[in-house]
């Protein structure tokens, strides 16, 4: 499973469509992603990249400059 799919799945488990969440909540997933990708030494940076991919694909939208997102799919 790709990073995009895994992160989207984790967001969907925790947040309903239309619900806001923060980048800090995604950072709470760091240990889980470390277990899935033990050779990745830049988990938080990758999570930031992947959330932008999910935004570009229309799964989440950027709400504000304080790291808040909203699940839209």
Order of alpha helices (4+ residues) and beta strands (2+ residues): alpha-beta-alpha-alpha-alpha-beta-beta
